[in-house]
Amino acid sequence: MDTPDWNSIPDLPGGSELRTDVATRQEAAADLGNVVHALPGAVLNAKTTEDIAEVLKWCNEQEVPVPVRAAGTKHNMYGQSIPPAGGLRIDMTPMNTVFALQPGTIDVAAGATLRDVVHAAWRTGQRLVSGPTGVTRVSVGGVLSAGGWSMVWREGSVADRCTGLELVTPTGIYWCSRQRHPDLFRAALGGCGRVGIITRAHLQLCQAPSSTRTWMLNVDTVGEAINAMRVLADRGVATELSTRWHPPDTNIYRVIAASYYDRKPPTDRVLAALGSPSARFELNYLEHITQADAIYDDAIAERAWHTIPRSWSDLILPGRSINTYIDQTFPEIGPQDLSGDSWGLILPHRVAAFGTTALRLPEPGPGDDGFHYLVDVLSDQPAGADATWLARQADRNRRWWTRARRLGGTLYPIGSTPLSQTEWRAHGPRYFDDVTTRTDPRGILSAWAHPPASVPV
């Protein structure tokens, strides 16, 4: 693309800073995956919605439109928040204000993290209805743009518990909800930023419990783990459900069930007929919900985890085919997939809890069990891996995605699966042509394929 004259951007009254120095641009050239690198032409350290709107308008009006992507904590693995080389990257992290808290709702800027939200809500005795994602050091705008998948299995995605949002597009600023601009609201939630940049959101809250009790049940096979989660969901006692496995015990699958309570804790009868728990522990709610952050914070401080290349497979499988997918896929998992700080996760969610957003979910079919299952294999590059590791992992992710798609599965859009532009449009977030034509007529927010595309369009 032609080099824009960044100096011609109008003054920004909100104090946002446009940076074109090489160091800032290099810092913005990658995401958490450390695989895709594209040097932006400029970085906007955004401070107000109005400044973002002014810059988007300028980018849209150039003779050659300037592609734009926004990012908070950059919790993507394959360039989803990186514009094509020479484009504009908007850093949302300065916009981190919690504007208001009231019973049932928090009003928060999109650059704030879920950690900010969790702590602010906790101080008023509340929690997110949806629960946060497993790691809370991710931005509100980024989570809503991806969908957001928590361990609270009854409530759908984090985006499903958003009641309103402020959206900046090349054609203006909109406040959206299910009642006001509902088409924009639907397309922005889970839409990966293709219709506009989320700058502010209202999220549903409810009363927080004082305490949590967590059980870990070790099983030998993934099939046993899925069956145990189904049984626990049917009993309705556990608030959170997940299965995890990680080095060094990659052949032990840990079913983790957590119950929230205030006075009397639930007993081990929750696990009746499933076996004795390998561990049980109590934490207050805040300690419980942020414990994964401590793991990641230690990995960053002690092993520079944030600088390691990684390859994530993130797929959503319907209940009718989850066992088939596992039977065909898990025998392929080896040390190259799970080493160091790598993890495997399966998170069930009740199908009926999901609303209408751009997050693409499996279509219903005969044999469904009422759940969608997020299946994650979160691979960090092993120490001493050769130069072919990333290419082999990309092939792995594409092979697993193809298999999941044939079984009715879909892509959760933060991972490292290489897709062509055509495939991304057909299998990434649901596309709403009527909305994008109106809000982004020159395509500055969607001028991006799932890079690096490894198959022909």
Secondary structure, DSSP 8 states (H G I E B T S, - for coil): -----GGGS---TT--EEE--HHHHHHTS--TT-------SEEEE---HHHHHHHHHHHHHSSS---EEEESS---SSSTT--STTSEEEE-TT---EEEEETTEEEEETTSBHHHHHHHHHHTTEEETT--BS---SBHHHHHHH---BSBTTS--TGGGEEEEEEEETTEEEEE-SSSSHHHHHHHTTSTTSS-EEEEEEEEEEE--SEEEEEEEEESSHHHHHHHHHHHHHHT--SEEEEEEETTEEEEEEEEEEEEESSS---GGGGTTT---SEEEEEEHHHHHTHHHHHHHHHHHHH-GGGS-EEEEEEEEETTTHHHHHHHHGGG--TTTS-TT-EEEEEEEEGGG--SSSS------TT--SEEEEEEEEEE--TT--TTHHHHHHHHHHHHHHHHHHTT-EE-TTS-----HHHHHHHSS---HHHHHHH-TT-TTT---SSS--S--
